[in-house]
């Protein structure tokens, strides 16, 4: 896997209307998460100790990306805090 350096410039999260369930067994809402920023990719990491201490070299110019996730609550998760998993994920390079 090549190395990557992400610079997140904005993120946004909104509940999806109609996805929560009120009542005695409430369910938290599903979430729509959008992230935008830039990413640069570098060469694959070298498994030698000498290169592990060096800062990674990125060969390419930054690329603008937009990523959208739909997160839905895991109804089988134990505990008080809701836990989510990724239902859908869409990545787009812009330009």
Secondary structure, 3 states (H helix, E strand, C coil): CEEEEEEEEEEEEEECCCCCECCCCCECCCEEEEEEEEEEEEEECCCCHHHHCCCCCECCCCEEEEEEEEEEECCCCCCCCCCEEEEEEEEEEEC
